Amino acid sequence: SAAMAGARPSAGLKQSARDMKMMPIGVPKVIYRMPGSRGGGDWIDIHQRLYRERILFIGSEIDDELANQLIGVLLYLDHEDSTQPIYIYINSGGGSVIAGLAIFDCMQHIKSEVVTINVGLAASMASYLLAAGTQGRRFALPHARTMIHQPMGGAQGQAEDIKVEATQIMRIRDNLVKTYAIMTGQTEDRITQDLDRDNFMSSQQALDYGLIDGVISANPEKARMLDAPPPSVNPDLWKAQRVPLRGNRR
């Protein structure tokens, strides 16, 4: 009506509009309200929100900055409640051996169980951290890949400096071989041979090798549809699986 068209918004609506918070553009964020606080909450980084659920990510190159952040969160979560597991999702091509060993040592130091899940690629040092999870709690998704190889060095400078660097690399390699053998159940000779070159494994191969303890299977209904004929062959089957969009229902 004309009266409705000319009406002004109420004070309550104006206040609600002022209180509305739009999601910032960029890094995915979610609304989170601290326990005991009043108000509608604030937009926070989605990874910070997942930290509250004890879920961590290794999704980039492993370096000192990532290691320091991950170690800090691991120590905090373990102090907060050491009876609950911590989940680390891995999709990384590896990185610094020293930074990775720092994360490894922290994973072994805390009391909380550490569940590791390979969700894409766990290569080089990332495969080491994948295998470093609590025995029986190391997993991979069906299409994830794992790659192991020996540490690489790029020493430059005077001959004596290169010699010292080479000695350190060989010492680190021997340490990795021994730890890989403990975590996988393979012999040190087998590990040494397999680390000689880039060694890629499927999820099932990583399971057989001992790097993980299980492959997370797909949702049964979705897996069944993956084996179904294409829509052009059997359109009735796909129509039965289609879920109507909200707003299109009548």
DRENDO-1510 file (C-alpha; in Angstrom, 1 decimal, always signed):
<recs>
REC; n; res; u; v; w
REC; 1; SER; +0.0; +0.0; +0.0 .
REC; 2; ALA; +1.0; +3.7; -0.2 .
REC; 3; ALA; +1.3; +3.9; +3.5 .
REC; 4; MET; +3.6; +0.9; +3.6 .
REC; 5; ALA; +5.7; +2.3; +0.8 .
REC; 6; GLY; +6.2; +5.6; +2.5 .
REC; 7; ALA; +6.9; +4.2; +6.0 .
REC; 8; ARG; +10.3; +4.7; +7.5 .
REC; 9; PRO; +12.4; +1.9; +9.0 .
REC; 10; SER; +11.9; +1.5; +12.7 .
REC; 11; ALA; +14.7; +2.2; +15.2 .
REC; 12; GLY; +15.1; -1.5; +15.8 .
REC; 13; LEU; +15.7; -2.2; +12.1 .
REC; 14; LYS; +18.3; +0.6; +11.9 .
REC; 15; GLN; +20.1; -0.9; +14.9 .
REC; 16; SER; +20.1; -4.4; +13.4 .
REC; 17; ALA; +21.6; -3.0; +10.2 .
REC; 18; ARG; +24.3; -1.2; +12.1 .
REC; 19; ASP; +25.1; -4.4; +14.0 .
REC; 20; MET; +25.3; -6.6; +10.9 .
REC; 21; LYS; +28.8; -7.7; +10.1 .
REC; 22; MET; +29.8; -8.7; +6.6 .
REC; 23; MET; +32.4; -11.4; +6.0 .
REC; 24; PRO; +35.7; -9.8; +5.0 .
REC; 25; ILE; +37.0; -10.6; +1.5 .
REC; 26; GLY; +40.0; -12.8; +1.2 .
REC; 27; VAL; +40.9; -15.6; +3.6 .
REC; 28; PRO; +37.7; -17.7; +4.4 .
REC; 29; LYS; +36.2; -16.6; +7.7 .
REC; 30; VAL; +33.4; -17.7; +9.9 .
REC; 31; ILE; +31.5; -16.0; +12.7 .
REC; 32; TYR; +32.7; -17.1; +16.2 .
REC; 33; ARG; +31.5; -15.9; +19.6 .
REC; 34; MET; +33.8; -16.5; +22.5 .
REC; 35; PRO; +32.2; -18.5; +25.3 .
REC; 36; GLY; +30.6; -16.1; +27.9 .
REC; 37; SER; +30.8; -13.1; +25.6 .
REC; 38; ARG; +27.8; -11.1; +24.5 .
REC; 39; GLY; +26.9; -10.0; +21.0 .
REC; 40; GLY; +26.9; -11.6; +17.7 .
REC; 41; GLY; +30.5; -12.6; +17.6 .
REC; 42; ASP; +33.3; -11.7; +15.2 .
REC; 43; TRP; +34.7; -12.9; +11.9 .
REC; 44; ILE; +37.8; -15.0; +12.4 .
REC; 45; ASP; +40.0; -17.0; +10.1 .
REC; 46; ILE; +38.4; -20.4; +9.5 .
REC; 47; HIS; +41.6; -22.2; +10.6 .
REC; 48; GLN; +41.5; -20.4; +13.9 .
REC; 49; ARG; +38.0; -21.6; +14.4 .
REC; 50; LEU; +39.1; -25.2; +13.6 .
REC; 51; TYR; +41.8; -24.9; +16.1 .
REC; 52; ARG; +39.1; -24.8; +18.7 .
REC; 53; GLU; +38.0; -28.2; +17.4 .
REC; 54; ARG; +41.6; -29.5; +17.7 .
REC; 55; ILE; +42.0; -29.6; +13.9 .
REC; 56; LEU; +45.2; -28.4; +12.4 .
REC; 57; PHE; +46.5; -28.2; +8.8 .
REC; 58; ILE; +49.9; -28.6; +7.1 .
REC; 59; GLY; +48.9; -27.2; +3.7 .
REC; 60; SER; +52.0; -25.4; +2.5 .
REC; 61; GLU; +55.8; -25.7; +2.5 .
REC; 62; ILE; +57.2; -26.8; +5.8 .
REC; 63; ASP; +59.4; -24.0; +7.1 .
REC; 64; ASP; +60.4; -22.4; +10.4 .
REC; 65; GLU; +57.4; -20.1; +10.5 .
REC; 66; LEU; +54.9; -22.9; +10.0 .
REC; 67; ALA; +56.8; -25.1; +12.5 .
REC; 68; ASN; +56.7; -22.4; +15.2 .
REC; 69; GLN; +53.0; -21.8; +14.7 .
REC; 70; LEU; +52.1; -25.5; +14.7 .
REC; 71; ILE; +54.2; -26.2; +17.7 .
REC; 72; GLY; +52.6; -23.4; +19.6 .
REC; 73; VAL; +49.1; -24.7; +18.9 .
REC; 74; LEU; +50.1; -28.3; +19.7 .
REC; 75; LEU; +51.4; -27.2; +23.1 .
REC; 76; TYR; +48.4; -25.1; +23.8 .
REC; 77; LEU; +45.8; -27.8; +22.9 .
REC; 78; ASP; +47.8; -30.4; +24.8 .
REC; 79; HIS; +47.8; -28.2; +27.9 .
REC; 80; GLU; +44.1; -27.4; +27.5 .
REC; 81; ASP; +43.1; -31.1; +27.4 .
REC; 82; SER; +45.6; -33.9; +26.9 .
REC; 83; THR; +42.9; -36.6; +26.9 .
REC; 84; GLN; +41.4; -35.6; +23.6 .
REC; 85; PRO; +43.2; -36.3; +20.2 .
REC; 86; ILE; +44.6; -33.6; +17.9 .
REC; 87; TYR; +43.9; -33.9; +14.2 .
REC; 88; ILE; +46.5; -32.9; +11.6 .
REC; 89; TYR; +45.4; -32.8; +8.0 .
REC; 90; ILE; +48.3; -32.9; +5.5 .
REC; 91; ASN; +48.5; -31.7; +1.9 .
REC; 92; SER; +52.1; -30.6; +1.5 .
REC; 93; GLY; +55.1; -31.2; -0.8 .
REC; 94; GLY; +57.5; -31.1; +2.2 .
REC; 95; GLY; +60.1; -28.6; +3.0 .
REC; 96; SER; +62.8; -28.0; +5.6 .
REC; 97; VAL; +64.0; -31.1; +7.3 .
REC; 98; ILE; +65.0; -29.2; +10.5 .
REC; 99; ALA; +61.6; -27.5; +10.7 .
REC; 100; GLY; +59.9; -30.8; +10.1 .
REC; 101; LEU; +62.0; -32.5; +12.8 .
REC; 102; ALA; +61.0; -29.8; +15.3 .
REC; 103; ILE; +57.3; -30.6; +14.6 .
REC; 104; PHE; +58.0; -34.3; +14.9 .
REC; 105; ASP; +59.7; -33.9; +18.3 .
REC; 106; CYS; +56.7; -31.8; +19.6 .
REC; 107; MET; +54.3; -34.5; +18.3 .
REC; 108; GLN; +56.2; -37.1; +20.3 .
REC; 109; HIS; +56.5; -34.8; +23.3 .
REC; 110; ILE; +52.9; -34.0; +24.0 .
REC; 111; LYS; +50.5; -36.4; +25.8 .
REC; 112; SER; +47.6; -36.0; +23.4 .
REC; 113; GLU; +47.1; -38.6; +20.6 .
REC; 114; VAL; +47.9; -37.1; +17.2 .
REC; 115; VAL; +45.8; -38.3; +14.3 .
REC; 116; THR; +47.3; -37.6; +10.9 .
REC; 117; ILE; +45.3; -37.6; +7.6 .
REC; 118; ASN; +46.8; -37.3; +4.1 .
REC; 119; VAL; +44.2; -35.4; +2.1 .
REC; 120; GLY; +46.2; -34.8; -1.1 .
REC; 121; LEU; +49.9; -35.1; -1.1 .
REC; 122; ALA; +52.3; -36.0; +1.7 .
REC; 123; ALA; +55.7; -35.8; +0.1 .
REC; 124; SER; +59.2; -35.7; +1.6 .
REC; 125; MET; +59.1; -34.3; +5.1 .
REC; 126; ALA; +55.3; -34.2; +5.0 .
REC; 127; SER; +55.3; -38.0; +4.6 .
REC; 128; TYR; +57.6; -38.3; +7.7 .
REC; 129; LEU; +55.1; -36.3; +9.7 .
REC; 130; LEU; +52.2; -38.4; +8.3 .
REC; 131; ALA; +53.9; -41.5; +9.6 .
REC; 132; ALA; +54.7; -39.8; +12.9 .
REC; 133; GLY; +51.1; -39.8; +14.1 .
REC; 134; THR; +49.9; -42.1; +16.8 .
REC; 135; GLN; +50.1; -45.8; +15.8 .
REC; 136; GLY; +46.7; -46.9; +14.6 .
REC; 137; ARG; +45.6; -43.3; +14.0 .
REC; 138; ARG; +47.3; -42.5; +10.7 .
REC; 139; PHE; +45.1; -42.3; +7.6 .
REC; 140; ALA; +44.8; -41.2; +4.0 .
REC; 141; LEU; +42.0; -40.4; +1.6 .
REC; 142; PRO; +41.6; -42.8; -1.4 .
REC; 143; HIS; +43.3; -40.6; -4.0 .
REC; 144; ALA; +46.0; -39.2; -1.8 .
REC; 145; ARG; +49.6; -39.8; -2.7 .
REC; 146; THR; +52.6; -40.2; -0.5 .
REC; 147; MET; +56.2; -39.7; -1.5 .
REC; 148; ILE; +59.4; -40.5; +0.4 .
REC; 149; HIS; +63.0; -39.7; -0.6 .
REC; 150; GLN; +66.3; -38.9; +1.1 .
REC; 151; PRO; +67.1; -35.4; +2.3 .
REC; 152; MET; +68.7; -33.0; -0.2 .
REC; 153; GLY; +71.5; -30.5; +0.4 .
REC; 154; GLY; +72.8; -27.5; -1.5 .
REC; 155; ALA; +76.0; -26.7; +0.3 .
REC; 156; GLN; +78.2; -24.0; -1.2 .
REC; 157; GLY; +81.4; -22.3; -0.1 .
REC; 158; GLN; +84.8; -23.5; +1.0 .
REC; 159; ALA; +85.6; -27.2; +0.7 .
REC; 160; GLU; +85.7; -27.7; +4.5 .
REC; 161; ASP; +82.3; -26.1; +4.9 .
REC; 162; ILE; +80.9; -28.4; +2.2 .
REC; 163; LYS; +82.4; -31.4; +4.0 .
REC; 164; VAL; +80.8; -30.4; +7.3 .
REC; 165; GLU; +77.5; -29.8; +5.6 .
REC; 166; ALA; +77.7; -33.2; +3.9 .
REC; 167; THR; +78.4; -34.9; +7.2 .
REC; 168; GLN; +75.4; -33.3; +8.7 .
REC; 169; ILE; +73.2; -34.4; +5.9 .
REC; 170; MET; +74.3; -38.0; +6.1 .
REC; 171; ARG; +73.7; -37.9; +9.9 .
REC; 172; ILE; +70.2; -36.6; +9.3 .
REC; 173; ARG; +69.6; -39.2; +6.7 .
REC; 174; ASP; +70.6; -42.0; +9.0 .
REC; 175; ASN; +68.3; -40.6; +11.7 .
REC; 176; LEU; +65.4; -40.5; +9.2 .
REC; 177; VAL; +66.1; -44.1; +8.1 .
REC; 178; LYS; +66.0; -45.4; +11.7 .
REC; 179; THR; +62.8; -43.5; +12.5 .
REC; 180; TYR; +61.1; -44.5; +9.3 .
REC; 181; ALA; +62.0; -48.1; +10.1 .
REC; 182; ILE; +60.4; -47.8; +13.5 .
REC; 183; MET; +57.2; -46.1; +12.3 .
REC; 184; THR; +56.7; -48.5; +9.3 .
REC; 185; GLY; +58.0; -51.8; +10.5 .
REC; 186; GLN; +60.3; -52.0; +7.4 .
REC; 187; THR; +64.0; -52.9; +7.8 .
REC; 188; GLU; +66.6; -50.1; +7.6 .
REC; 189; ASP; +68.1; -51.6; +4.5 .
REC; 190; ARG; +64.7; -51.5; +2.8 .
REC; 191; ILE; +64.2; -47.9; +3.9 .
REC; 192; THR; +67.6; -46.9; +2.7 .
REC; 193; GLN; +67.0; -48.4; -0.7 .
REC; 194; ASP; +63.5; -46.9; -1.1 .
REC; 195; LEU; +64.7; -43.4; -0.1 .
REC; 196; ASP; +67.4; -43.4; -2.8 .
REC; 197; ARG; +65.0; -41.9; -5.4 .
REC; 198; ASP; +61.5; -40.2; -5.3 .
REC; 199; ASN; +59.2; -43.0; -4.3 .
REC; 200; PHE; +55.5; -42.3; -4.9 .
REC; 201; MET; +52.8; -44.5; -3.4 .
REC; 202; SER; +49.1; -44.6; -3.6 .
REC; 203; SER; +47.0; -44.8; -0.4 .
REC; 204; GLN; +46.9; -48.5; -0.6 .
REC; 205; GLN; +50.6; -48.8; -1.2 .
REC; 206; ALA; +51.3; -46.5; +1.7 .
REC; 207; LEU; +49.1; -48.7; +3.9 .
REC; 208; ASP; +50.9; -51.8; +2.8 .
REC; 209; TYR; +54.2; -50.1; +3.4 .
REC; 210; GLY; +53.3; -49.1; +7.0 .
REC; 211; LEU; +53.3; -45.3; +6.5 .
REC; 212; ILE; +49.5; -45.2; +7.4 .
REC; 213; ASP; +47.1; -47.5; +9.2 .
REC; 214; GLY; +44.0; -47.1; +7.1 .
REC; 215; VAL; +42.4; -45.6; +4.0 .
REC; 216; ILE; +39.3; -43.6; +4.6 .
REC; 217; SER; +36.6; -44.9; +2.3 .
REC; 218; ALA; +34.2; -42.8; +0.4 .
REC; 219; ASN; +30.6; -42.2; +1.5 .
REC; 220; PRO; +28.8; -45.5; +0.5 .
REC; 221; GLU; +26.0; -43.6; -1.4 .
REC; 222; LYS; +28.5; -41.4; -3.3 .
REC; 223; ALA; +30.7; -44.4; -4.0 .
REC; 224; ARG; +27.7; -46.2; -5.5 .
REC; 225; MET; +27.0; -43.3; -7.9 .
REC; 226; LEU; +30.7; -43.3; -9.0 .
REC; 227; ASP; +30.1; -46.8; -10.5 .
REC; 228; ALA; +26.8; -45.8; -12.1 .
REC; 229; PRO; +26.4; -45.3; -15.8 .
REC; 230; PRO; +26.5; -41.7; -17.1 .
REC; 231; PRO; +23.3; -39.6; -17.2 .
REC; 232; SER; +23.1; -40.0; -21.0 .
REC; 233; VAL; +22.8; -43.8; -20.6 .
REC; 234; ASN; +20.5; -43.9; -17.5 .
REC; 235; PRO; +18.9; -40.5; -16.9 .
REC; 236; ASP; +16.2; -41.9; -14.6 .
REC; 237; LEU; +18.8; -43.1; -12.1 .
REC; 238; TRP; +20.4; -39.6; -11.8 .
REC; 239; LYS; +17.0; -37.9; -11.6 .
REC; 240; ALA; +16.2; -40.1; -8.6 .
REC; 241; GLN; +19.5; -38.9; -6.9 .
REC; 242; ARG; +19.0; -35.2; -7.7 .
REC; 243; VAL; +18.1; -33.1; -4.7 .
REC; 244; PRO; +15.8; -30.1; -5.5 .
REC; 245; LEU; +17.3; -26.7; -4.8 .
REC; 246; ARG; +15.8; -24.7; -2.0 .
REC; 247; GLY; +13.5; -22.1; -3.5 .
REC; 248; ASN; +12.6; -24.4; -6.4 .
REC; 249; ARG; +10.3; -26.5; -4.3 .
REC; 250; ARG; +6.6; -26.1; -4.8 .
</recs>
